[in-house]
Amino acid sequence: MRNFIFVIASTDDIEFETPMDLREAYYNGFDFSKINASIFKFKLNENCGTDLLSLNDIATLVGRGMAFESDWCMDDTISILIEEAA
């Protein structure tokens, strides 16, 4: 199993300009609960990639699906997929 984290935040509330800013904030322990942001953690089997979609492509789709199911949209948001070590 591989562990993934999908972080999404509103561009209206935050000072983050790039997805890498979100990644750095996550690893530095930033309190995302104080801004309009969400963190989704999930696991995928290592062999769930296909000829057309890599494991990271599928993980991105899963992360976006989780976010969009929770009332997020792509408009005025910034997001990143992070793979965590097991």
C-alpha positions in Angstrom: 0.0 0.0 0.0 1.1 3.6 -0.7 -0.1 6.5 1.4 -1.3 9.7 -0.1 -2.4 13.1 1.1 -4.4 15.5 -0.9 -4.3 19.1 0.4 -6.7 21.7 -1.0 -7.1 25.3 0.1 -8.9 28.5 -1.0 -6.7 31.1 -2.7 -8.9 33.8 -1.0 -7.7 32.9 2.5 -4.1 32.0 2.3 -0.7 33.3 1.4 0.3 30.2 -0.4 1.2 30.9 -4.1 2.2 27.5 -5.3 1.4 23.9 -4.6 4.9 23.5 -3.2 4.0 26.2 -0.6 1.2 23.9 0.5 3.5 20.9 0.7 6.1 22.8 2.8 3.4 24.1 5.1 2.0 20.6 5.6 5.5 19.2 6.5 6.2 22.1 8.8 3.0 21.4 10.8 0.9 24.4 9.6 -2.6 24.4 11.2 -4.8 24.1 8.2 -7.9 24.1 10.4 -7.4 27.9 10.8 -8.0 28.6 7.1 -10.4 27.4 4.5 -8.6 24.1 3.7 -9.0 20.4 3.8 -6.7 17.4 4.0 -7.7 14.0 2.7 -5.6 11.0 3.5 -6.0 7.7 1.7 -4.1 4.5 0.6 -3.9 2.8 -2.7 -2.5 -0.6 -3.7 0.8 -0.3 -5.5 -0.5 -2.2 -8.5 -3.6 -0.1 -9.2 -2.0 1.7 -12.1 -2.9 0.9 -15.7 -1.4 1.3 -19.2 -3.1 4.6 -19.5 -3.0 6.0 -15.9 -0.1 5.8 -13.5 -0.6 5.3 -9.8 0.0 9.0 -9.2 -2.6 9.9 -11.9 -5.1 7.6 -10.1 -4.2 9.1 -6.7 -4.7 12.6 -8.0 -8.2 11.6 -9.3 -9.0 10.0 -6.0 -7.9 13.0 -4.0 -9.9 15.4 -6.2 -12.9 13.1 -6.0 -12.7 13.2 -2.2 -12.3 17.0 -2.2 -15.1 17.7 -4.8 -17.4 15.3 -2.9 -16.9 17.5 0.1 -18.1 20.7 -1.7 -14.8 21.9 -3.0 -14.4 22.9 -6.7 -11.3 23.8 -8.7 -12.2 27.5 -8.9 -10.0 29.7 -6.7 -8.3 26.8 -5.1 -4.8 25.5 -4.8 -4.0 21.8 -4.2 -1.3 19.2 -4.1 -1.0 15.5 -3.9 1.7 14.3 -1.5 2.9 10.8 -1.2 3.9 9.9 2.4 6.4 7.2 3.3 4.8 4.1 4.7 
